[in-house]
Amino acid sequence: MTERTHKDTAAKAEPTKRTPQPEQTPLPVAPSVENILMLQRLIGNQAVGRMLVSDLTSNILVRQPSRDAEVAPSKSLQTLTDPSSVSVSYSGIYKDILARNEKRAALLDFRVRLATVQRGEELSGGVAPSQEEIESLQMEIDQLDSRIRMSLTELGMDSEEQLRSVMEAKPKKEFASFIDNAAKYGMPVKFLRTVLANYHIKIINSGDDNVQPTLDTMSLSRDTMDTVENFSPLLPFGESAGIQTIFHESTHAYFDLESKDPNTAKIIETGQQHYKDAPLKMGKVADDPNRVFQEAAASYVGHRVVSWWQIFEMLSMAASGEIPSDAIAEWVEDAKKQYNEKMSRQIFGYQETGGFFGFGTSQTETTRALPDSLRIFLDTRLLEGKIPNEFEQVSGFQELVRQATQPAEAFQ
């Protein structure tokens, strides 16, 4: 699939009523055995040239050691995330690792250029460095290596591999915790587990929640994850937006992972055809049907899940005795009305329009409803049939209504 980055895709969750809550060419290699061995050692020493040390795959540009050109990394590349996306306790060492790896790449380039000149060949660009410049750069690398080792010791770690392992595991652990909590409340989580098992999960301190299919990476903001930490229907502290975002972005990831599955591939193809030349608001016409399709699918899933959650909150509050007994009937009726209205919505999706070469664009929504085939696929495959169109079809809601209107023991 063509790489796409989804920005600001999950709309803000709708509020509910609640009681107030307080070619590159091959590198020229020097002919001497010593230089060949030196280059081999450098390349094998974690992250020189095409490899950069990794914690959580990031779509940064990887500088090749022999040229000034920059290329996007492939899925197999392990890259270093922006230090701003890691915790404060690790940010210093990651800045040092990134700086050292850039210097290692520069040193390799210096040695290759020098070897080229020593062979009497002409450089394709730039000038050959002096021996003094090479020695100075090596000294800077050695100093950074020393500082990195000291930082690892302070963190109680033996190697950079151990640090990488820890930083890769932490976001997955948080995402897994969210999934387990959602499953406890009966939410559809099977496709989330598929994403967890097959995708890199990043938690970023800045930037938008997004999916990068070419890197098999889903990035969720720190704010998003904080809102859903230990979320509960009786503690409505703004988790709705986080829930909607996670399900939205996970839908993008799922379609990427399952794009070669025949049934999923057919849905994608049909969806793209459906949104070809689809009308957009402000009299515009879609020219990026894949984007409209992707956003329609993800927005549909996110909307239905968060709408279900909001009504679940309302009914849970009623069943737990937080709503005065003389207001219960009206409260339940309002919950029913809100649910049915929210589930009746069938128009989702947008694409970027306007701007100049990708800058200054805006999201323009389509006015075309989802195709039935896509809606049925999402309702059954991703939502597991747990979020039907009608309030009365949600068995768990009926039990909460019974508890609210016939109080027994407190809601657990």
C-alpha positions in Angstrom: 0.0 0.0 0.0 1.1 3.5 -0.6 2.5 5.1 2.4 0.2 7.5 4.1 0.4 9.4 7.4 -2.8 10.1 9.1 -2.9 13.4 11.0 -5.5 14.7 13.2 -7.8 11.9 12.0 -9.9 11.3 15.0 -12.4 14.1 15.5 -13.1 15.3 19.1 -15.5 13.0 20.8 -19.0 14.3 21.2 -19.9 15.2 24.8 -22.6 13.4 26.7 -24.8 14.5 29.6 -23.2 13.7 32.9 -23.6 14.8 36.4 -20.9 17.4 37.3 -17.5 15.7 38.1 -15.0 17.5 40.5 21.4 4.2 -6.4 23.1 4.7 -4.9 26.4 3.3 -6.3 28.5 0.9 -4.2 30.8 2.6 -1.7 34.4 2.8 -2.9 36.5 0.8 -0.5 40.2 1.3 0.2 42.2 -1.7 -1.2 44.2 -2.3 2.0 43.2 -5.2 4.2 43.5 -3.0 7.2 41.0 -0.5 5.8 38.6 -3.2 4.7 38.6 -4.7 8.2 38.1 -1.3 9.7 35.1 -0.6 7.6 33.6 -4.0 8.4 34.0 -3.4 12.1 32.4 0.0 11.8 29.5 -1.3 9.8 29.0 -4.1 12.2 29.1 -1.9 15.2 25.5 -1.0 15.6 24.3 1.6 13.3 26.9 3.0 10.9 25.9 3.7 7.4 22.4 2.5 6.6 21.6 1.4 10.2 20.8 3.6 13.1 20.1 2.4 16.6 16.4 2.0 17.4 14.0 2.4 20.2 10.7 2.9 18.4 10.7 3.1 14.6 10.4 6.6 13.4 9.9 8.1 9.9 13.0 10.3 10.1 15.3 10.5 7.1 18.4 8.3 7.1 21.5 9.8 5.8 23.6 7.5 3.6 27.3 7.5 4.6 28.7 8.1 1.1 26.4 10.8 -0.3 24.6 13.9 0.8 21.2 12.6 -0.4 18.6 11.5 2.1 16.3 8.6 1.6 13.3 7.3 3.5 14.1 4.2 5.5 12.6 0.8 4.6 10.7 -1.3 7.0 13.8 -3.4 7.8 15.8 -0.3 9.0 16.0 0.2 12.7 15.9 4.0 13.3 16.2 6.2 16.2 13.2 8.2 17.3 13.3 11.9 18.0 14.5 12.2 21.6 11.4 14.3 22.3 9.3 11.2 22.1 11.0 9.3 24.9 10.7 9.8 28.7 12.9 12.5 30.4 15.0 9.8 32.1 16.1 8.4 28.7 16.2 11.5 26.6 19.8 12.4 27.4 21.2 9.0 26.4 19.1 9.0 23.2 20.4 12.3 22.2 24.0 11.0 22.7 23.3 7.9 20.8 21.8 9.8 17.9 24.7 12.3 17.9 27.3 9.4 18.0 25.6 7.5 15.2 25.5 10.6 13.0 29.3 11.1 13.7 30.0 7.4 12.9 28.2 7.8 9.6 30.2 11.0 8.9 33.5 9.2 9.9 32.8 6.4 7.5 32.1 8.9 4.7 35.4 10.7 5.6 37.4 7.4 5.4 35.8 6.5 2.1 36.5 9.9 0.6 40.1 9.8 1.8 40.6 6.3 0.4 39.3 7.4 -2.9 41.8 10.3 -3.1 44.6 8.1 -2.0 43.8 5.7 -4.9 44.2 8.7 -7.3 40.5 8.8 -8.1 38.4 11.9 -8.5 35.7 12.6 -5.9 32.1 12.9 -7.2 31.5 15.8 -4.8 33.0 17.6 -1.9 36.6 17.5 -0.7 38.6 14.8 1.0 39.0 15.4 4.8 42.4 15.7 6.4 43.8 13.1 8.7 43.4 15.7 11.5 39.7 16.0 10.8 39.3 12.3 10.9 41.2 12.0 14.2 39.1 14.8 15.7 35.9 13.2 14.7 37.0 9.9 16.1 37.8 11.6 19.4 34.3 13.0 19.6 32.8 9.6 18.9 34.9 8.1 21.7 33.7 10.7 24.1 30.1 10.1 23.3 30.7 6.3 23.6 32.1 6.9 27.1 29.2 9.0 28.1 26.7 6.5 26.7 28.3 3.7 28.7 28.1 5.8 31.9 24.4 6.5 31.2 23.7 2.8 30.7 25.4 2.0 34.0 23.3 4.6 35.8 20.2 3.1 34.3 21.2 -0.4 35.4 21.7 -1.7 31.9 24.5 -3.6 30.2 24.0 -2.7 26.6 22.2 -0.5 24.1 20.3 -3.5 23.0 18.9 -3.8 26.4 17.9 -0.1 26.4 16.2 -0.6 23.0 14.3 -3.6 24.2 13.0 -1.7 27.2 11.9 1.2 25.2 10.2 -1.0 22.6 8.3 -2.9 25.3 7.0 0.1 27.3 4.6 1.5 24.7 3.3 -2.0 23.9 2.7 -2.7 27.5 0.6 0.5 27.8 -1.4 -0.4 24.6 -1.9 -3.9 25.9 -3.2 -2.5 29.2 -5.7 -0.4 27.4 -6.9 -3.4 25.4 -7.3 -5.5 28.5 -9.3 -2.8 30.2 -11.5 -2.3 27.1 -12.1 -6.0 26.9 -13.3 -6.0 30.5 -16.1 -3.7 29.6 -17.1 -5.8 26.6 -15.6 -3.6 23.9 -14.5 -5.1 20.5 -10.8 -5.6 20.9 -9.8 -8.6 18.7 -8.5 -6.3 15.9 -6.6 -4.2 18.4 -4.8 -7.4 19.5 -3.9 -8.0 15.9 -2.4 -4.5 15.7 -0.5 -5.0 19.0 1.0 -8.3 17.8 2.1 -7.1 14.4 2.8 -3.4 14.6 5.4 -1.2 16.3 3.7 1.0 18.9 5.1 4.4 19.7 4.1 6.9 22.3 5.1 10.4 21.3 5.3 13.5 23.4 4.6 15.9 20.5 2.9 15.7 17.1 -0.3 14.0 15.9 -1.5 10.5 16.5 -0.8 8.7 13.2 -0.1 5.5 11.4 2.9 5.0 9.1 2.1 1.8 7.1 5.6 1.6 5.4 7.1 1.4 8.8 4.4 -0.8 10.4 4.2 1.8 13.1 1.3 3.4 15.0 2.2 6.5 17.0 -0.1 7.6 19.8 0.4 10.8 21.7 1.2 10.9 25.4 -2.0 12.9 25.9 -4.1 10.2 24.2 -2.7 7.4 26.4 -2.9 9.5 29.6 -6.7 9.9 29.0 -7.3 6.2 28.9 -5.1 5.1 31.7 -7.3 2.9 34.0 -10.4 4.4 32.3 -13.7 3.5 33.9 -17.3 4.4 33.2 -17.7 5.8 36.7 -14.6 8.0 36.4 -15.4 10.1 33.3 -12.2 12.1 33.0 -12.1 12.8 29.3 -11.2 9.3 28.1 -13.7 9.4 25.3 -11.4 11.3 23.0 -8.6 8.9 23.7 -10.8 5.9 23.0 -12.0 7.3 19.7 -8.4 8.1 18.6 -7.0 4.7 19.5 -9.8 2.8 17.7 -9.5 5.2 14.7 -5.8 4.8 14.2 -5.9 1.1 14.9 -8.4 0.7 12.0 -5.8 2.3 9.7 -3.2 -0.1 11.0 -5.5 -3.1 10.7 -6.3 -2.4 7.0 -2.6 -2.2 6.3 -1.9 -5.5 8.1 -4.8 -7.3 6.4 -4.5 -5.6 2.9 -3.4 -8.9 1.3 -6.3 -10.9 2.8 -8.7 -11.5 -0.2 -11.8 -10.3 1.7 -10.1 -7.2 3.0 -8.5 -6.4 -0.3 -11.9 -6.6 -2.0 -13.4 -4.3 0.6 -10.5 -1.8 0.0 -10.9 -2.0 -3.8 -14.7 -1.6 -3.6 -14.4 1.3 -1.1 -11.9 3.2 -3.3 -14.2 2.8 -6.3 -17.1 4.0 -4.1 -15.3 7.2 -3.2 -13.9 7.9 -6.6 -15.0 11.4 -7.6 -17.2 11.5 -4.5 -18.7 14.9 -3.6 -17.1 16.8 -0.9 -18.3 19.8 1.1 -18.0 23.2 -0.4 -18.7 21.9 -3.8 -15.5 20.0 -4.2 -14.9 16.6 -5.6 -12.6 13.8 -4.2 -9.4 13.2 -6.1 -7.9 10.9 -3.5 -10.5 8.1 -3.1 -8.1 5.9 -1.0 -7.7 8.6 1.6 -11.5 9.2 1.7 -12.0 5.5 2.1 -9.4 5.1 4.8 -10.8 8.0 6.8 -14.4 6.9 6.3 -13.6 3.4 7.7 -11.5 4.6 10.6 -13.9 7.4 11.5 -16.9 5.0 11.4 -15.2 2.6 13.8 -14.0 5.3 16.2 -17.4 7.0 16.2 -19.4 3.9 17.0 -17.1 2.7 19.7 -16.9 6.1 21.5 -20.6 6.5 21.1 -21.2 3.1 22.7 -18.8 4.0 25.5 -20.6 7.3 26.2 -23.9 5.6 26.6 -22.3 2.9 28.7 -21.1 5.6 31.0 -24.5 7.2 31.3 -26.2 3.9 32.1 -23.4 2.8 34.5 -23.8 6.0 36.5 -27.5 5.4 36.7 -27.1 1.8 37.8 -24.6 2.8 40.4 -27.0 5.2 42.1 -25.3 8.5 41.0 -28.6 9.7 39.4 -31.5 10.7 41.6 -34.2 8.1 41.5 -36.8 10.5 40.2 -34.6 11.4 37.2 -33.7 7.8 36.2 -36.5 7.3 33.7 -35.7 10.5 31.8 -32.0 9.8 32.0 -32.4 6.3 30.5 -34.7 7.6 27.8 -32.2 10.3 26.9 -29.4 7.6 26.8 -31.6 5.6 24.4 -32.3 8.6 22.2 -28.6 9.6 22.0 -27.5 6.1 21.2 -29.9 5.6 18.3 -29.1 9.1 16.9 -25.4 8.5 17.0 -25.7 5.1 15.4 -27.8 6.4 12.6 -24.9 8.4 11.2 -23.6 6.9 8.0 -21.5 9.7 6.4 -17.8 9.7 7.3 -14.5 10.4 5.5 -12.5 13.3 4.2 -9.3 14.1 2.2 -6.9 17.0 2.2 -7.7 19.8 -0.2 -6.2 23.2 -1.1 -2.8 24.3 -0.2 0.4 24.2 -2.3 2.5 21.1 -2.7 1.1 19.7 0.5 1.3 22.8 2.6 -1.7 24.7 3.9 -4.2 22.0 3.1 -7.4 21.4 5.0 -9.5 18.4 5.7 -12.7 18.5 3.6 -15.4 16.0 4.4 -17.3 13.9 1.9 -21.1 14.0 1.7 -21.3 10.4 0.4 -22.4 7.7 2.9 -20.5 4.5 3.5 -21.1 1.6 1.0 -23.1 -1.2 2.6 -20.3 -3.7 2.0 -17.9 -1.6 4.0 -20.3 -0.9 6.8 -21.2 -4.6 7.2 -17.4 -5.5 7.1 -16.6 -3.1 9.8 -19.6 -4.0 12.0 -18.7 -7.7 11.8 -14.9 -8.0 11.4 -13.8 -5.1 13.5 -16.7 -4.3 15.8 -17.5 -8.0 16.3 -21.3 -7.4 16.1 -21.0 -5.8 19.6 -22.2 -2.3 18.5 -25.6 -2.7 16.8 -27.8 0.1 15.4 -30.5 0.0 18.0 -30.3 0.6 21.8 -32.6 -2.3 22.5 -30.2 -4.7 20.7 -27.4 -4.1 23.2 -28.0 -6.8 25.9 -25.6 -5.3 28.3 -27.4 -2.0 28.2 -30.7 -3.7 29.1 -29.1 -5.2 32.2 -27.8 -1.8 33.3 -31.3 -0.3 32.7 -32.7 -3.1 34.9 -30.2 -2.3 37.6 -31.0 1.4 37.4 -34.7 1.0 37.6 -34.7 -1.8 40.1 -31.7 -1.0 42.3 -30.0 -3.9 43.9 -26.3 -4.0 44.8 -23.9 -1.3 43.7 -22.5 -1.4 40.2 -19.1 -3.1 40.1 
